[in-house]
Amino acid sequence: MSIVADLTGWLAALDELEQGVARVGMLESGGTGEIAPWAPPADLGPIPEQLVPRARSLVDQLDAAEARLRVQQEAVRSEMIGLRRRANLAQRETRSSTLDALA
């Protein structure tokens, strides 16, 4: 593959990755959709040196988004545990009241 073909291929691959980063931002803002895993096409050669800063920036953005999503995931998990506990408590109270009424 030529240097020009590598550059063109990597530009297209980074454009695709950048669109994925934008979708992550949209989802974080309450949008809906899915994010497909991304990998550069296998037929690309090494990334051209002039594109390394852009690629690093995209990776940094994805790492930051992943960290934010992990925090949100933990908050949702904690909330679900709390809801489950409250539901169990309410169920026990209902059973107790029913047994008292029957007695």
C-alpha positions, -999 to 999 in steps of 0.1 A, spaced: 0 0 0 13 35 -8 18 63 17 -10 82 0 -33 52 3 -23 47 40 -30 84 47 -64 83 29 -74 50 46 -64 63 80 -82 96 75 -114 77 67 -108 54 97 -103 83 121 -134 101 106 -154 70 115 -139 68 150 -147 105 154 -183 99 145 -184 72 172 -170 97 197 -198 121 187 -224 93 192 -210 87 227 -215 124 235 -251 122 221 -259 92 243 -244 109 273 -267 138 266 -298 116 267 -299 105 231 -307 70 221 -289 45 199 -261 20 199 -224 22 196 -206 -4 176 -171 -15 186 -145 1 164 -112 -13 151 -92 1 122 -94 -18 90 -70 -47 90 -55 -37 56 -42 -3 68 -5 0 74 9 18 104 -8 51 112 10 80 95 29 102 120 9 133 111 -23 116 122 -10 104 156 -20 135 175 -56 133 162 -57 96 170 -44 102 205 -70 130 211 -98 106 200 -85 79 223 -83 104 252 -119 115 245 -130 78 245 -111 71 277 -128 101 294 -162 90 282 -156 55 294 -148 68 329 -179 90 330 -200 61 319 -186 38 346 -195 64 372 -231 66 358 -232 28 356 -223 26 393 -249 52 402 -276 33 384 -265 0 400 -266 16 435 -301 31 427 -313 -3 416 -301 -20 448 -319 7 468 -351 2 449 -349 -36 453 -344 -32 491 -373 -8 494 -395 -31 474 -386 -60 496 -393 -39 527 -427 -28 513 -435 -64 505 -427 -75 541 -448 -47 555 -477 -57 533 -475 -93 544 -473 -82 581 -504 -60 577 -522 -89 560 -513 -113 587 -524 -88 614 -557 -83 596 -563 -120 594 -555 -126 631 
